Amino acid sequence: MIDRRRFLESIGALALTLAAFKALGGSLIGRAEAQTVDTEKLMAPGALPDQVLGKADAPVTIVEYASLTCGHCAHFHETTYPVMKEKYIDTGKVRFILREFPLDIVAKAAFMLARCGGEGKYYPMTDTLFETQKNWAFSNNPAQALLAIAKQSGMTEEQFNTCLNDTALAGQIDEVAKRGATDFGIDSTPTFFINGKKVSGALSPEQLDKELAPLLGAN
């Protein structure tokens, strides 16, 4: 049996502390910001390999920094993400990358499980975690709730425990988040970079269309 204490001890304290976060998420309404980052720097290899959806030669690359316990992130993934996938990713217009920016230790554990799932299971796991966020993220026993989700994905309890005790992976996730904050100014979730342009907040389908239209033209 996994209790909350063991769960917290198994993944340790977060190496990255973002005291400015007083709520789990940024503004619900997406807002474009003046900042544009160097795309070469943005796409440079980090502590963990990027999990990529879409064609490598897509004209637009969207990088999202998110936390799996962020309510606004879940809202985006429940409402806008399916539209984006069907309309832009699956048609070869957009390449999408989700990067880890956990706001708390439970989100960090959830990201670890997504990384431990194996080839092709990262996005199915994060999709499930966003869809069921209310059932596990704020549970009195998030360890048991996450274990149930992990088992549904085909993971054994032994694999679950091994994953959450992987201190190297925990440190790599911290490094991904630290790089996002230090190099790209991430201070809320979700935050997107659309061909390098920073956009904060949970984009609606209409806002996404507006951002992509000038980049795609008649494509």
HELIX and SHEET records of a PDB file:
HELIX    1   1 ARG A    4  ILE A   11  1                                   8    
HELIX    2   2 THR A   39  LEU A   42  1                                   4    
HELIX    3   3 GLY A   71  THR A   79  1                                   9    
HELIX    4   4 TYR A   81  MET A   84  1                                   4    
HELIX    5   5 LYS A   85  ILE A   89  3                                   5    
HELIX    6   6 ILE A  105  CYS A  116  1                                  12    
HELIX    7   7 TYR A  122  GLU A  131  1                                  10    
HELIX    8   8 GLN A  133  TRP A  136  1                                   4    
HELIX    9   9 PRO A  142  GLN A  152  1                                  11    
HELIX   10  10 GLU A  157  LEU A  164  1                                   8    
HELIX   11  11 THR A  167  PHE A  184  1                                  18    
HELIX   12  12 PRO A  205  LEU A  216  1                                  12    
SHEET    1   A 6 ARG A  31  THR A  36  0                                        
SHEET    2   A 6 LYS A 197  SER A 200 -1                                        
SHEET    3   A 6 THR A 191  ILE A 194 -1                                        
SHEET    4   A 6 VAL A  60  ALA A  66 -1                                        
SHEET    5   A 6 VAL A  94  GLU A 100  1                                        
SHEET    6   A 6 VAL A  52  LEU A  53 -1                                        
END                                                                             
